[in-house]
Amino acid sequence: MAYIHKARDLLRAAVAQENPFEGMTPSVPDGQTLTYGSSEFAAAEEKGLREAAHATFVVVAGGLGERLGYGGIKLALPVESTTSTTYLEFYASYILALQARARHRTGDASLLLPLAIMTSDDTDSQTRGLLERNNNFGMQDGQVTIIKQDKVPALQDSEARLAPADTYTLDTKPHGHGDVHHLLLRSGLTAQWLAAGKKWVFFLQDTNALVVNSVLPALAVSATHGYDMNSICIPRKAGEASGAITKLTTRNGDSIIINVEYNQLDPLLRATTYPDGDTNDQSTGCSPFPGNANNIVMYLPNYHRVLQGEAQGVVEEFVNPKFKDSSRTAFTKPTRLECMMQDFPKLLAKEIGGKARVGFTSFEKWLSFSPAKNSLEAGAKAFAATGVPPATASSAEMDFYRAHLLKIRAVSGSRAAANLLDGPISSFADIPLETGPRIIVTPAVAVTSKELHDRVGKGRISVTGTSTLVLDGAGISVESLDLDGTFILRAGPRARVTVRDAKVRNAGWCLAPAGPDAAEEEGIRGFRVIKDNGVVVDLGMDAEGDFLVTGNGEVVKQ
């Protein structure tokens, strides 16, 4: 009954179109902006490496890939088509790479970086199956924990009457990713992590692989400023359909720093101290309010303390009904109460008050944010109408490759050292994409800009705009490589591999339209990769010692 009473109160406010921020004045909050390739960014990464030994990770993965046009769970979707690494495998590989460095730094060979995954009825069995089939992607037993959220009854009208699914059962819907906070408390994980000496909880979304580039510097910013909650942000254009991290001050001087959704931001600004509403700064061309990427760092001691409070981690609910007509009584489809994990500052304010420290760390969008969330049709429509990134599996894939290209360029110091050419613009399913070069440097090779410089950026590397390059192995370094085609190099953790005087030439792997008989993973991208030609050097996981890769990919044991 508490759910029904709460629903009636919220629906009454929705019908009356009440302003949830009435009496509050918005301003730009304090935070830090970091630019990749700067000395400040590199210093933050190094400090973040020291903090990484005390980190835990949470992936929020309660939704299916229906919006993408994908029938499976989103964590099983390949990040890219070159290696077909799934999102869950990629996140696990990054965490394991951090873990290896933390073990080396601390001398503790048993140190583990835990991962929790929040599932739902829709995704739980498939997520467990994915982990079981792949031996937890190299993570130890007990290192990965599944926490499952429940669904809530759907509501059919503004009187909060429950919607039936059929004659005998009620319609139910997911309650939102805000459930993750209560579930972490209820499962005992936050208490376990505290007892193990952990300090940080990093929340990841399910299909934004670029977020790993923000992990270490964001940990450093949280440690430097003493943030209880640190939101990962990106620049946003005024009017862009993304939330903004905003400081809201009440008439009595109390304030809270929290996400404000884009459809609420402009009227809030116009009604208070920004008469022009949500506009761009002339100097930056972007809104002064940073865009919320919805990846969060929590300081675990205070996070756990707040979770133990009266609310037990249950964040404030809201309702967002779609009314049939101006009477605002009937809905176009059943709705439900939901909650968002980024509303946690409300619990911080209740339990800690003015002592809570909330801030943000902003990164370049190319570096940290390119989600796969839209179908090809929806992405093409949005791009054609507004020019905003389509946020499809195809655009996320190409942005993943391009981030590697831009990072190598940045750490190499000059185009002479890293002659990485831009690729052509190709259109698949009415979405224009920068389709090359397709470069992947796995977390095993480098997790910081300094490591990338030392392993790849110090040498001479030339890659044409239609080439494919994959480097995967902790001991790989490139002294000189001239690539026109496809070159894949993999090695186990005990192999030290140097690429020197390599001139690789082949027809390479190319992209082609997916076609009607394409696999589902290809169909949602609009293209497939034809892997007929290329040089693949795989030394195997058991390889040990020193190796030289030269010529057209020939391997010499040293």
HULIN-V264357 format. One record per residue. RES is the residue in one small letter. PSI is psi in degrees with one decimal (NA if undefined). Layout:
res/psi
RES/PSI
RES/PSI
//
This chain:
res/psi
m/-29.9
a/-38.0
y/-42.7
i/-44.1
h/-42.9
k/-40.8
a/-41.9
r/-41.1
d/-45.4
l/-38.2
l/-34.5
r/-41.1
a/-36.8
a/-40.7
v/-39.8
a/-5.2
q/44.9
e/145.4
n/115.0
p/-14.0
f/22.5
e/130.2
g/3.2
m/144.2
t/124.7
p/149.2
s/166.1
v/126.8
p/170.2
d/144.4
g/-172.4
q/138.6
t/128.8
l/137.7
t/126.8
y/138.4
g/-12.9
s/158.3
s/-33.0
e/-41.5
f/-46.2
a/-40.6
a/-38.4
a/-39.7
e/-43.8
e/-40.7
k/-39.3
g/-33.6
l/-38.0
r/-35.0
e/-21.1
a/-27.9
a/-20.6
h/17.9
a/151.1
t/161.6
f/144.8
v/127.6
v/124.6
v/111.2
a/54.7
g/-10.5
g/150.4
l/175.0
g/26.4
e/-40.5
r/-26.5
l/-11.3
g/21.9
y/131.2
g/-17.7
g/-170.1
i/150.1
k/-30.7
l/-19.8
a/-4.1
l/134.2
p/135.5
v/-41.3
e/165.5
s/-7.8
t/-49.8
t/-10.7
s/30.1
t/125.9
t/163.9
y/-42.8
l/-41.4
e/-39.9
f/-46.3
y/-41.8
a/-41.2
s/-35.8
y/-45.7
i/-41.0
l/-34.0
a/-42.6
l/-40.3
q/-43.3
a/-40.9
r/-37.2
a/-39.0
r/-41.9
h/-41.4
r/-40.7
t/-17.9
g/9.9
d/101.0
a/-10.7
s/0.5
l/133.9
l/144.3
l/108.0
p/153.5
l/127.3
a/140.6
i/121.6
m/119.5
t/-177.3
s/179.4
d/-31.6
d/-30.1
t/-8.7
d/-55.0
s/-38.0
q/-36.3
t/-45.0
r/-41.3
g/-40.5
l/-43.3
l/-43.9
e/-42.7
r/-23.2
n/20.9
n/46.2
n/22.0
f/37.3
g/-7.9
m/150.6
q/159.5
d/132.9
g/-12.3
q/-28.3
v/129.0
t/133.4
i/129.4
i/128.5
k/130.3
q/157.2
d/162.9
k/164.9
v/157.3
p/142.2
a/153.6
l/137.9
q/-12.9
d/179.0
s/-7.6
e/3.2
a/32.2
r/140.0
l/140.3
a/129.5
p/145.8
a/-37.4
d/-164.0
t/-30.9
y/-12.5
t/156.5
l/149.8
d/134.3
t/154.4
k/158.7
p/147.1
h/-9.1
g/160.2
h/-5.7
g/-18.4
d/-19.8
v/-34.1
h/-49.5
h/-38.8
l/-37.2
l/-37.0
l/-50.0
r/-33.6
s/-14.8
g/4.5
l/-43.1
t/-37.0
a/-42.4
q/-43.5
w/-40.6
l/-44.3
a/-27.6
a/3.2
g/15.8
k/153.0
k/-22.1
w/145.0
v/119.3
f/118.5
f/125.9
l/144.7
q/165.1
d/-28.1
t/57.8
n/81.9
a/-28.8
l/-14.4
v/-25.5
v/-24.6
n/-15.5
s/-9.5
v/-55.9
l/-49.3
p/-32.9
a/-38.5
l/-41.7
a/-43.0
v/-41.4
s/-43.5
a/-40.6
t/-43.2
h/-3.3
g/36.3
y/132.3
d/-33.4
m/127.7
n/114.3
s/130.3
i/127.0
c/166.1
i/158.0
p/141.4
r/143.2
k/145.6
a/134.5
g/-7.2
e/144.0
a/62.3
s/149.2
g/164.8
a/136.6
i/123.1
t/141.9
k/125.6
l/125.6
t/129.8
t/172.4
r/-27.9
n/5.7
g/-6.9
d/148.9
s/158.4
i/141.4
i/120.0
i/162.4
n/134.0
v/123.8
e/151.3
y/-34.2
n/-15.2
q/-21.7
l/-49.3
d/-50.2
p/-32.9
l/-44.5
l/-44.2
r/-33.2
a/-6.0
t/-109.6
t/5.2
y/82.3
p/-24.5
d/-1.3
g/-148.1
d/96.9
t/163.2
n/146.9
d/139.1
q/-33.5
s/-34.8
t/-20.4
g/9.8
c/164.0
s/145.4
p/-16.0
f/119.1
p/143.5
g/137.8
n/116.9
a/-5.1
n/36.4
n/134.2
i/142.4
v/127.4
m/141.7
y/111.2
l/-44.3
p/-46.7
n/-31.0
y/-48.7
h/-38.9
r/-43.7
v/-40.1
l/-30.6
q/-4.0
g/-172.0
e/-37.1
a/-14.4
q/34.8
g/4.8
v/110.8
v/161.8
e/135.1
e/162.5
f/170.4
v/142.6
n/70.4
p/150.4
k/106.0
f/146.4
k/-38.3
d/-174.1
s/-13.7
s/-20.1
r/47.0
t/-45.8
a/152.2
f/152.6
t/-29.9
k/158.2
p/145.3
t/-176.8
r/164.8
l/141.2
e/170.0
c/154.6
m/139.0
m/-25.8
q/-4.3
d/9.5
f/-28.3
p/-25.8
k/-36.3
l/-37.3
l/-44.4
a/-37.9
k/-40.5
e/-33.1
i/-25.1
g/-140.2
g/-11.2
k/-16.6
a/134.3
r/116.6
v/132.9
g/-166.7
f/158.9
t/122.1
s/136.0
f/161.0
e/141.8
k/-40.1
w/-25.8
l/-35.0
s/-3.6
f/110.5
s/84.3
p/152.2
a/105.8
k/-16.9
n/150.0
s/165.4
l/-40.8
e/-46.9
a/-39.2
g/-43.7
a/-39.4
k/-44.7
a/-41.9
f/-42.1
a/-35.3
a/-38.9
t/-14.5
g/4.4
v/153.8
p/139.8
p/-19.6
a/42.1
t/170.4
a/-33.1
s/-45.0
s/-37.0
a/-38.5
e/-48.3
m/-33.8
d/-32.5
f/-47.2
y/-45.2
r/-32.8
a/-39.2
h/-42.5
l/-49.7
l/-34.8
k/-44.0
i/-41.1
r/-44.2
a/-40.9
v/-13.4
s/-21.3
g/-28.0
s/153.3
r/-21.1
a/-36.0
a/-34.1
a/91.1
n/73.2
l/110.9
l/145.3
d/148.3
g/178.2
p/159.5
i/118.3
s/149.3
s/124.9
f/126.5
a/42.3
d/18.9
i/114.7
p/133.2
l/140.6
e/106.6
t/23.0
g/171.3
p/152.8
r/98.2
i/133.8
i/121.4
v/109.2
t/161.5
p/-26.1
a/-34.5
v/-48.6
a/135.1
v/-5.5
t/163.6
s/-32.6
k/-43.9
e/-40.7
l/-40.9
h/-46.0
d/-33.7
r/-32.7
v/-38.5
g/-14.0
k/-24.7
g/-162.1
r/119.5
i/129.8
s/126.5
v/126.7
t/164.8
g/-11.1
t/11.4
s/166.4
t/128.8
l/125.1
v/125.2
l/122.0
d/100.0
g/135.1
a/-25.5
g/14.8
i/135.4
s/147.9
v/117.9
e/-41.2
s/125.3
l/129.3
d/108.2
l/128.0
d/93.5
g/-142.8
t/132.3
f/116.5
i/124.4
l/118.9
r/145.0
a/153.2
g/175.4
p/-16.7
r/8.4
a/132.5
r/113.9
v/124.5
t/128.2
v/116.4
r/130.6
d/39.3
a/129.2
k/96.5
v/123.1
r/123.8
n/172.5
a/-26.2
g/167.9
w/138.8
c/163.6
l/144.1
a/152.7
p/144.8
a/-43.3
g/162.6
p/-22.8
d/15.2
a/151.5
a/158.3
e/-39.9
e/-30.2
e/-40.1
g/-37.0
i/-8.9
r/-26.9
g/0.3
f/164.4
r/160.7
v/122.5
i/114.6
k/54.1
d/-29.0
n/149.2
g/165.7
v/119.4
v/117.8
v/109.7
d/105.2
l/-12.3
g/156.9
m/-22.0
d/-4.0
a/138.5
e/140.4
g/-162.6
d/135.0
f/148.2
l/128.0
v/122.7
t/-175.8
g/-130.7
n/33.9
g/14.9
e/143.9
v/131.0
v/125.6
k/127.3
q/NA
//
